[in-house]
Amino acid sequence: MGILEDAPVCAGVGEILFDVIGGVARLGGAPGNFAYMCSQLGFRSCPVAAVGRDALGDRAVSELKSAGLDTSCIERSDRPTGTVEVKVDERGIPSYEFSSDCAYDHLEWSGALDSLARTCSIACFGSLCQRAPKAGEAVRRFAETARQSGAITVFDVNLRQRFYSKEVIVSSLALAQIVKCNDEELPVIADLAGAGADPQGFFRDLEGRFGCSMLVLTRGSHGSAVYSKDGASDLPGQEVRVADTVGAGDAFTAVLCCAMAKGLPIGKAHRLAAKAAAAVCSQSGAMVPLPDEVRSELLSRRAALRRQSR
């Protein structure tokens, strides 16, 4: 994976679960997908989650270790490892049915999480794992500690079914430097936050009220946009033969954040992120290889930064 001992650390904070697509269980969960993608880009990736003391939990830890991820902050729970039934329509668009009261709902704050939050460079979290009070408290505490310690904090919204509330959304916006959502989620979270519903207005509200520095908006086949105080970057959709779109948004977020953390300008980071998302759409499942072009660009950037620091 190109991971170095002194590589910057990223944390995907929340749920690790198995996506069950057509009866086949594949390792996933947005924070785990994010960490997996970052691990391909020269980062030391640490998923923060809880899995069961069951066969799926053993499989999750084994697969993540085999992929080169640091599993020291994956807790084991007496509750079963989370699963989600994924149904993909004729356009490759997924819908989800999540298991209830599973391991990730019982994520607990610990010394290991505190240590990681104080040392990571990027911390990405979402809303699903905050559906349970204990896990929600751990996720928000991690994000708060990471932000106070200088990390880039990313709220990748990922609204799922009814597993969110106004309190969760507003408190998460206040902990994030970067907010990422899709075009269906934008009006929902804008309404809950009492903010403008158009992207530019929403970003201005995020910046003024919550101190956010960037809004990332994905629009499926219609492309994506990035809004910041330095301006906006807007890209059309890419032609791709879609297998399914599971994990595409997580790849987009991971590549964008890693590219910016390595000093690439927003426009170039955005183009690489869009290319990564399109490549994931062309493959089945979420934890899949990124394009060589994306990996080589960011790994070479890492090497250049190391030479400059000597």
Buried (B, 14 or more C-beta within 10 A) or exposed (E): BBBEEEBBBBBBBBBBBBBBBEEEBBBBBBBBBBBBBBBBBBBBBBBBBBBBEBEBBBBBBEBBEEBBBBBEBBBBBEBBBBBBEBEBEEEBBBEBEBBEEBBBBBBEBEEBBEEBBEBBBBBBBBBBBBBBEEBBBBBBBBBBBBBEBEBBBBBBBBBBEEBBBEEBBBBBBBBBBBBBBBBEBBEBBBEBBEBBEEBEEBBBBBBEBBEBBBBBBBBBBEBBBBBBEEEBBBBEBBEBEBBBBBBBBBBBBBBBBBBBBBEBEBBEBBBBBBBBBBBBBBBBBBBBEBBEEBBEBBBEBBEEEEEEEE
